[in-house]
Amino acid sequence: MRKLKIIVLFFSIGLVSVTLAFKEDLFQVSKNLDIFASLYKEVSINYVDETNPAGLMKSSIDAMLSNLDPYTEYIPESEIEDYKLKYVSTQYGGIGIGTLFIDGKLFVNEVSAGNPANKQDVRPGDEIVKVNDIVVQGKDRNQVSQLLRGPKGSALSLVILRDGATVSKSIVREEIKQPNVSYSGLIDGNIGYIKLDKFLENSGAEVKQALETINKDKPKGLILDLRNNGGGILQEAVKIVNLFVDKNIMVVVQKGRNPEKTVTYKTTNQPIAAQLPLVVLVNASSASASEIVAGSLQDLDRAVVVGQRSFGKGLVQQTFNLPYNSLVKVTVAKYFTPSGRCIQALDYAHKDENGIAEKFSDTAKTAYGTKAGRKVYNGNGVYPDVFIEATKVSPVVTSIMNKSLFFNYVNAYRRTHQQIADVNKFQLKDADYNQFVASLNGKDYSYSSKTEKALEDLRKEAEKENKITAISQELDNLKSKMLSSKKNDLIAHKEELKRVLETQIISRYYYERGKVEQSFQYDKEIAQAKSLFSNQNQMLAILRGDGDFKTIGNPIKSNSFNN
C-alpha cells in the first residue's frame, strides 16, 4: 500500500510539473503574440513610408520559420493551388505543355502525348506570343502558368510563331494528370522496371497496378527506380512497401515532441510480390518517402539498394489550417525505419554562426541491425548496398544546358528528319554532332571552372601579400593553358554531349516515355541491377550480409561493390 502511495505521489508530482510547464508555454506564446501584434500595428501605422501590410506579415512569418528548418513553411491563399500540385495532387486543368524562356521569349519545350496541346499540333520549338489575346512577353513564369491553366472544359487561344509564320490555335483545357509512375514495363532480360517520380495521391495504387501488369509476364526480377524522387505522402510509401513484404510488418515509426504525433505504420494487406527479387535505385536526390521505402526494404533485407547515398530527410510534416484560407506546413516528427535508425542528415537544432544546419558528426552515428543482422547507420541518408559512382556532368555541358543552346539545333533536327531509328537504338551520327558544334559558332557557352576560380583566388591572395610580382608570369601561363584546354571541350566531352542531344531529340518523337527508354542504354545503375538478377547467389549474399556486405555505409569506411 505504501509503495502504491509513493507511485501515486510521483505520478501526481509529474502531472503537476507537466501542467505547470504547459501553462508556462501558453503564457510565453500569449505574451509574445501581444508583443508582435503591437509591433506590427505600430510599424504599419507609423513608418515613414507607406508599407504593404500583407508583405510585412509574410516576411516576418518567413523569417521566423527560417530559423527552424526549410520544410516548415507558410502558404498564403494565393499559393494554395501550387502547394496542392506540388505536395498533394497530380492533376490540374491545362493543355499539357512545358515552357522555356530564352532571351525573354517564351517557347514550348515539351508536349505531353495525348493531351490537348498535342492533339492540336502544338510542337516543341513553337514560340508563344499570346495567350487569350494577352501578350506574354515581359511576364514571369508564374504569370504564364496562371494564363495557361484553368478549369477543365474552358477554352484557350494561343498565337504562336513557327518557322517565321504566325499560327493560331484554339484549345480546350482538360484535366492534366501527371502520374506518379512515369514509366513501367519490361526491359531487356525479362526484368520489370517501375519509375516512380513522386509519392503524391494514388502513388501506391499506381505502383500496384504497374506491378500487377508486369507480374503477368513472370519477370526475373523488378527494378524500382526512386532516383530524383523527392518524396511526398508517408502513407503512400507504406502502401508501396506492403506490395513486397508480409502483412503486419512495421515499416516506419514517426516520433514527435507531442506524443500525439508518435505513430507506428505497419503493413495491412497481403503482398502481391513477396518473393520477386527486388532492386531499388536511389541517388542523392532521393528523399523523404523515397528513403522510407528504400530504408525499410533494406532494413527488412527484402531488396538490394543500388546507387548513391540518398538525401537524408528524416522529418515528417503536417499541414494546419490558418485564417483566411492559408496554411502552415510544420515539421511535427522524425521518422525511424524498422531497424530503429533515423536517416536525417542535417541537425537543424544546432546551426553554425551563419545559421547553417550542421551535419551529424561521424561519432554521433550509431550502428543498427537489419533483420538479418547487417549493420546500417543513422544520420546520413540511406547508403546503398551496392555503391555506383554518380555520373558527373561536365561544366561545358552544364553551361550549354543552362543557356538552352541545344534547343534550336534539336528543333531544326526534328524539322529535317521525319523519322529516326527505334528509340532503343537511336544514336546521333558524328556528322550530325559536327553540325551541332557548328551551330554553336558565335554562341556564348563559356563557364568558369573550379580550377579557374582557384587560380583567381590565388592571384588575389598574392596581391594582398605583395607577392604577385614573383608569381604573375606563372599565373598567366596557367591561365593560358586553361583557356587552351577549354577550346577542346566540345571534342573532349563529345560522348556526353551526344547523349544529351539524343535525349532531347528522342523527346520530339517519342515524348517522355521515349526519353526514359533511350536512357537505358547508358544507365550504369540499371546495368548493375541486371547483373545482380543474373547472379542470384551474389544477390542473396548481399542480403545475408556475407563478407564486406555485413556493414553498409560505415561512416569511417564505406564499402562498395562493382561488377
C-alpha positions in Angstrom: 0.0 0.0 0.0 2.9 2.4 0.9 4.6 1.6 -2.4 1.3 2.4 -4.3 1.1 5.7 -2.4 4.6 6.6 -3.4 3.9 5.8 -7.1 0.7 7.9 -7.0 2.7 10.7 -5.3 5.4 10.7 -8.0 2.8 10.5 -10.8 1.0 13.5 -9.2 4.2 15.5 -9.0 5.0 14.6 -12.6 1.5 15.6 -13.7 1.7 18.9 -11.9 5.2 19.6 -13.5 3.8 18.9 -17.0 0.8 21.1 -16.3 2.9 23.9 -15.0 5.3 23.6 -18.0 2.3 23.6 -20.3 0.9 26.8 -18.7 4.3 28.5 -18.9 4.4 27.7 -22.6 0.9 29.1 -23.1 1.9 32.2 -21.2 5.0 32.7 -23.3 3.0 32.2 -26.5 0.3 34.7 -25.4 2.9 37.2 -24.2 4.9 37.2 -27.5 1.8 37.3 -29.6 0.8 40.5 -27.8 4.2 42.0 -28.4 4.2 41.0 -32.1 0.7 42.3 -32.7 1.5 45.6 -31.1 4.8 46.0 -33.1 3.1 45.1 -36.4 0.4 47.6 -35.7 2.8 50.5 -34.8 5.1 49.9 -37.8 2.2 49.6 -40.2 0.7 52.9 -38.9 3.7 55.0 -38.2 6.5 54.0 -40.6 7.7 57.0 -42.6 6.9 55.4 -46.0 3.8 53.5 -47.0 4.0 49.8 -46.1 2.5 46.7 -47.6 0.8 45.0 -44.5 0.5 41.7 -46.2 4.1 41.8 -47.4 5.3 42.7 -43.9 3.4 39.8 -42.4 4.7 37.3 -45.0 8.3 38.5 -44.5 8.0 38.2 -40.7 6.5 34.8 -40.9 9.1 33.5 -43.3 11.9 35.0 -41.2 10.5 33.2 -38.1 10.1 29.9 -39.8 13.6 30.1 -41.5 15.1 29.6 -38.0 13.6 26.2 -37.8 14.0 24.1 -41.0 13.4 24.5 -44.7 10.3 22.2 -44.6 8.3 24.3 -42.2 6.6 26.9 -44.3 3.7 29.3 -44.6 1.4 29.0 -47.6 -0.8 32.1 -48.2 -4.2 31.7 -50.0 -2.6 32.9 -53.3 -0.2 29.9 -53.3 -2.6 27.1 -52.2 -3.2 25.7 -55.7 0.6 25.5 -56.4 1.1 23.9 -53.0 -1.5 21.2 -53.7 0.0 20.4 -57.1 3.5 20.1 -55.5 2.6 18.1 -52.4 -0.8 16.5 -52.7 -2.5 16.1 -56.1 -1.1 15.2 -59.5 -4.0 16.8 -61.5 -4.7 20.3 -62.8 -6.7 21.9 -65.6 -4.4 22.8 -68.5 -3.2 21.9 -72.0 -0.2 19.7 -71.3 2.9 21.6 -72.2 6.2 22.6 -70.7 7.6 26.1 -71.4 11.0 27.7 -71.5 12.2 31.3 -71.5 15.1 32.1 -73.9 16.2 35.8 -74.2 12.9 36.9 -72.8 10.8 34.9 -75.3 8.5 32.0 -74.3 8.9 28.7 -76.1 7.2 25.4 -75.9 9.8 23.0 -74.6 7.8 19.8 -74.1 4.5 18.5 -75.2 2.8 15.6 -73.3 1.5 12.8 -75.5 -2.3 12.6 -75.8 -3.1 15.9 -74.1 -4.9 18.9 -75.6 -1.8 20.8 -77.0 -0.6 17.6 -78.6 -4.0 16.9 -80.2 -3.9 20.4 -81.7 -0.4 20.0 -83.1 1.4 22.4 -80.7 5.1 21.5 -81.1 8.3 21.9 -79.1 10.1 25.0 -80.6 6.9 27.0 -81.1 7.2 30.5 -79.6 4.1 31.5 -77.7 3.3 35.2 -78.4 -0.2 35.5 -76.9 -2.5 33.5 -74.6 -6.1 34.5 -74.8 -5.0 37.8 -76.6 -2.7 38.6 -73.7 0.9 39.3 -74.8 3.2 37.1 -72.8 6.5 39.0 -73.3 7.5 40.6 -70.0 5.6 38.2 -67.9 7.2 35.8 -65.4 6.8 32.0 -65.2 4.1 32.2 -62.6 2.0 34.6 -64.6 2.3 32.5 -67.7 1.3 29.4 -65.7 -1.8 31.2 -64.5 -2.7 32.1 -68.1 -2.3 28.5 -69.4 -4.1 26.8 -66.5 -7.8 26.9 -65.9 -11.0 24.8 -65.4 -11.5 21.6 -67.3 -13.6 22.4 -70.4 -12.6 26.0 -70.6 -11.3 27.4 -73.9 -7.9 28.8 -74.5 -6.4 30.5 -77.6 -2.7 30.6 -78.5 -0.9 32.8 -81.0 2.4 31.1 -81.8 5.4 31.7 -84.2 6.6 28.7 -86.1 9.4 29.0 -88.7 8.6 32.7 -89.1 4.9 32.2 -89.7 2.1 33.2 -87.2 -0.2 30.3 -86.3 -3.4 30.4 -84.2 -4.5 27.5 -82.0 -7.8 27.1 -80.2 -7.6 24.5 -77.4 -10.0 23.2 -74.8 -8.4 22.6 -71.4 -8.6 19.1 -70.0 -7.7 17.6 -66.6 -4.0 17.0 -66.9 -2.7 14.1 -65.0 0.9 13.9 -64.0 1.2 10.3 -63.0 3.4 9.3 -60.0 4.6 6.3 -62.1 6.1 7.9 -65.3 7.2 4.6 -66.8 6.6 0.9 -66.2 7.2 -2.2 -68.3 9.8 -4.9 -69.1 13.3 -4.2 -70.1 16.0 -6.5 -71.6 16.3 -9.8 -69.9 12.6 -10.0 -68.8 13.2 -7.6 -65.9 10.4 -5.5 -64.6 11.0 -1.7 -64.3 8.9 0.9 -62.5 10.0 4.5 -62.4 8.3 6.3 -59.5 8.8 10.1 -59.7 6.8 11.2 -56.6 4.7 10.0 -53.7 1.5 12.0 -54.2 -2.1 10.8 -54.1 -2.6 7.3 -55.5 1.1 6.6 -56.0 0.6 3.3 -54.1 -2.2 2.3 -56.4 -0.2 3.3 -59.5 2.7 1.1 -58.4 0.4 -1.8 -57.6 -1.3 -1.6 -61.0 2.1 -1.4 -62.8 3.4 -4.4 -60.7 0.3 -6.5 -61.4 0.8 -5.9 -65.2 4.5 -6.8 -65.0 3.8 -9.9 -62.9 1.7 -11.4 -65.8 5.0 -11.9 -67.7 6.7 -13.7 -64.8 9.7 -11.4 -64.7 13.1 -12.4 -63.4 13.2 -9.5 -61.0 11.9 -5.9 -60.6 13.8 -2.6 -60.5 12.0 0.1 -58.5 13.6 3.4 -59.6 13.4 6.1 -56.9 16.2 8.3 -58.3 15.4 12.0 -58.2 12.2 11.3 -56.3 11.9 13.9 -53.5 9.1 12.1 -51.7 5.6 13.1 -50.7 3.0 11.3 -48.6 4.3 8.9 -46.0 1.2 6.6 -46.1 1.8 6.0 -49.8 5.3 4.8 -49.0 3.9 2.3 -46.6 1.5 1.0 -49.2 4.3 0.5 -51.7 6.5 -1.4 -49.2 3.4 -3.6 -48.4 3.5 -4.8 -52.0 6.7 -6.7 -51.3 6.5 -7.7 -47.6 4.1 -9.6 -45.4 1.1 -8.2 -43.6 1.5 -6.7 -40.1 5.2 -5.8 -40.6 6.4 -2.4 -39.1 7.5 -0.1 -41.9 8.2 3.2 -40.2 7.6 4.9 -36.9 7.2 8.7 -36.6 8.1 10.3 -33.3 7.4 13.8 -32.3 7.7 16.1 -29.2 4.0 15.9 -29.0 3.0 12.3 -28.0 0.0 12.5 -30.3 2.4 12.7 -33.3 4.0 9.4 -32.5 2.6 6.9 -34.9 3.6 3.4 -35.9 2.8 2.4 -39.5 2.5 -1.3 -40.3 1.6 -3.2 -43.5 -2.1 -4.0 -43.6 -2.5 -6.3 -46.6 -1.0 -9.5 -48.1 1.8 -8.7 -50.5 1.4 -9.3 -54.3 5.2 -9.8 -54.9 6.6 -11.3 -51.7 9.2 -13.4 -53.4 10.1 -11.4 -56.5 13.8 -10.4 -56.5 13.9 -6.6 -56.0 16.4 -3.9 -56.6 15.8 -0.3 -55.5 17.7 2.5 -57.2 18.5 5.7 -55.2 20.7 8.8 -55.6 21.5 12.0 -53.8 18.1 13.4 -54.8 16.1 10.5 -53.4 14.5 11.9 -50.2 11.8 11.5 -47.6 9.2 8.9 -48.7 11.8 7.5 -51.1 14.1 6.9 -48.2 11.3 5.3 -46.2 10.8 2.8 -49.0 14.5 2.2 -49.6 15.4 2.2 -46.0 12.7 -0.1 -44.8 13.2 -2.6 -47.6 16.9 -2.6 -46.8 16.3 -3.0 -43.0 14.0 -5.9 -43.8 16.6 -7.4 -46.1 13.9 -7.5 -48.8 15.7 -5.5 -51.6 19.2 -4.7 -52.7 19.6 -0.9 -52.8 21.8 0.3 -55.7 23.2 3.8 -56.5 24.4 6.6 -54.3 23.7 7.8 -50.8 20.3 9.3 -50.5 19.5 12.8 -49.5 18.9 12.3 -45.8 15.5 13.8 -45.0 14.1 12.0 -41.9 11.5 14.6 -41.0 7.7 14.4 -41.2 5.5 17.4 -42.0 1.8 18.1 -41.3 -0.3 21.0 -42.6 -2.6 23.0 -40.3 -5.4 25.4 -41.5 -4.9 29.1 -40.7 -7.4 32.0 -41.0 -8.3 33.4 -44.5 -7.7 30.1 -46.3 -4.0 30.0 -45.6 -1.9 27.0 -44.4 1.2 26.3 -42.4 3.2 23.1 -43.0 5.1 22.2 -39.8 7.7 19.6 -39.1 6.0 17.5 -36.4 8.1 14.4 -36.1 11.1 12.4 -37.2 10.7 9.0 -38.8 12.6 5.8 -38.0 12.9 2.7 -40.2 12.4 -0.8 -38.9 16.0 -1.1 -37.6 15.3 1.9 -35.4 17.5 4.4 -37.3 16.6 7.9 -38.4 18.3 8.9 -41.7 18.1 12.7 -41.1 21.4 14.1 -42.3 21.3 17.7 -41.1 20.9 18.8 -37.5 18.6 21.8 -37.6 18.6 22.0 -33.8 22.3 23.0 -34.0 23.4 25.5 -36.5 26.7 27.3 -37.1 27.4 31.0 -36.7 26.0 31.6 -40.2 22.7 29.9 -39.3 23.6 26.8 -41.5 22.5 23.4 -40.1 25.4 21.1 -39.5 25.8 17.5 -40.5 25.8 14.9 -37.7 29.3 14.0 -36.9 30.6 10.5 -37.6 30.9 9.9 -33.8 27.2 10.7 -33.4 26.3 8.0 -35.9 25.2 4.7 -34.4 25.0 1.2 -35.9 21.7 -0.5 -36.2 20.9 -4.1 -37.3 18.8 -5.2 -40.2 16.6 -8.2 -39.9 19.5 -10.5 -41.0 21.9 -8.7 -38.7 23.7 -6.4 -41.3 24.9 -3.1 -39.9 23.3 0.1 -41.1 23.8 3.6 -39.7 21.7 6.6 -38.8 22.3 10.2 -39.5 23.2 10.4 -43.2 20.6 9.1 -45.6 20.3 5.6 -46.9 23.6 4.2 -48.0 23.2 1.7 -50.9 24.2 -2.0 -50.6 25.9 -1.6 -54.0 27.5 1.8 -54.5 27.8 3.2 -58.0 29.8 6.4 -58.7 27.4 9.1 -59.8 27.6 10.2 -63.4 29.2 13.7 -63.4 28.1 16.4 -65.7 31.0 18.4 -67.1 31.0 22.2 -66.8 30.7 22.8 -70.6 27.6 20.5 -70.8 26.0 22.3 -67.8 26.7 25.7 -69.4 25.2 24.6 -72.7 22.1 23.2 -71.0 21.6 26.3 -68.7 21.8 28.6 -71.7 19.4 26.4 -73.8 21.9 26.1 -76.6 20.6 22.6 -77.5 17.1 24.0 -78.2 17.4 25.4 -81.7 19.5 22.6 -83.1 17.1 19.9 -81.8 14.1 21.7 -83.3 15.9 22.0 -86.6 16.8 18.3 -86.5 13.2 17.4 -86.0 12.1 19.5 -89.0 14.7 17.9 -91.3 14.2 14.3 -90.1 10.7 12.9 -90.4 11.7 9.6 -88.9 14.5 8.3 -86.7 15.7 4.8 -85.6 13.9 2.9 -82.9 14.1 4.5 -79.5 16.3 1.8 -78.1 18.8 2.0 -80.9 18.9 5.7 -81.8 22.3 7.2 -81.6 23.4 10.6 -83.1 25.8 10.3 -86.0 29.1 12.1 -86.0 28.1 14.2 -89.0 25.0 15.4 -87.0 27.2 16.1 -84.0 29.5 18.2 -86.1 26.5 20.2 -87.3 25.6 20.9 -83.7 29.1 22.1 -83.0 28.9 24.4 -86.0 25.6 25.7 -84.6 27.5 27.0 -81.5 29.7 29.3 -83.6 29.3 32.8 -82.1 27.3 31.5 -79.1 28.5 32.1 -75.6 28.8 28.8 -73.8 31.7 29.9 -71.6 31.9 28.9 -68.0 34.3 29.4 -65.1 35.8 26.1 -63.8 36.7 25.4 -60.2 40.4 25.5 -61.3 40.0 29.0 -62.8 38.2 30.2 -59.7 41.0 28.8 -57.5 43.6 30.4 -59.8 41.8 33.8 -59.5 41.6 33.4 -55.7 45.4 32.6 -55.6 46.0 35.8 -57.6 44.0 37.9 -55.2 45.8 36.4 -52.2 49.2 37.0 -53.8 48.2 40.7 -54.4 47.2 41.1 -50.7 50.6 39.6 -49.6 52.5 41.7 -52.2 53.8 38.5 -53.9 52.1 39.0 -57.2 55.2 40.2 -59.0 57.1 37.0 -58.2 54.4 34.6 -59.5 52.5 36.7 -62.0 54.1 35.1 -65.1 53.4 31.6 -63.8 49.8 32.5 -63.1 49.4 33.9 -66.6 50.9 30.8 -68.1 48.5 28.6 -66.2 45.6 30.7 -67.3 46.7 30.5 -70.9 46.8 26.7 -70.6 43.4 26.6 -69.1 41.9 28.6 -71.9 43.6 26.4 -74.5 42.2 23.3 -72.7 38.7 24.8 -72.8 38.8 25.2 -76.5 38.8 21.5 -76.8 35.8 20.9 -74.6 33.4 20.1 -77.4 35.8 17.3 -78.5 36.8 16.1 -75.1 33.1 15.8 -74.0 31.7 14.7 -77.3 30.1 11.5 -76.0 28.5 13.2 -73.0 27.1 16.0 -75.3 25.8 13.4 -77.8 23.9 11.6 -75.0 22.1 14.9 -74.0 21.3 15.7 -77.6 19.9 12.2 -78.2 17.6 12.6 -75.2 16.4 15.9 -76.4 15.8 14.6 -80.0 14.1 11.5 -78.8 11.6 13.6 -76.8 10.5 15.3 -80.1 9.4 11.9 -81.5 8.6 9.6 -78.6 7.8 12.1 -75.7 8.6 11.4 -72.1 8.3 7.6 -72.4 10.9 7.6 -75.2 13.3 9.6 -73.1 13.2 7.0 -70.4 13.7 4.1 -72.8 16.5 5.8 -74.7 18.4 6.4 -71.4 18.5 2.6 -70.6 21.5 2.0 -72.9 23.7 4.4 -70.9 22.4 3.7 -67.4 25.1 2.3 -65.1 22.7 1.6 -62.2 20.3 -0.4 -64.4 23.2 -2.3 -65.8 24.3 -3.2 -62.3 20.7 -4.3 -61.4 20.7 -6.6 -64.5 24.0 -8.1 -63.4 22.5 -8.8 -59.9 19.4 -10.5 -61.3 21.7 -12.7 -63.5 23.7 -13.7 -60.4 21.2 -14.7 -57.7 23.9 -16.1 -55.5 25.5 -12.7 -55.3 22.2 -11.0 -54.6 21.5 -13.4 -51.7 25.0 -12.9 -50.4 24.4 -9.2 -50.2 21.1 -9.6 -48.4 22.6 -12.1 -45.9 25.5 -9.8 -45.2 28.3 -12.0 -46.4 31.8 -10.6 -46.2 32.1 -6.9 -47.0 28.3 -6.6 -47.0 28.0 -7.2 -43.3 28.4 -3.5 -42.9 26.6 -0.9 -45.1 27.8 2.7 -45.1 30.3 2.6 -42.3 30.9 6.3 -41.5 34.6 5.6 -41.2 35.0 3.4 -44.3 32.2 2.8 -46.8 32.2 -0.4 -48.8 31.3 -0.6 -52.5 30.7 -3.4 -55.0 31.2 -3.2 -58.7 31.0 -5.9 -61.4 
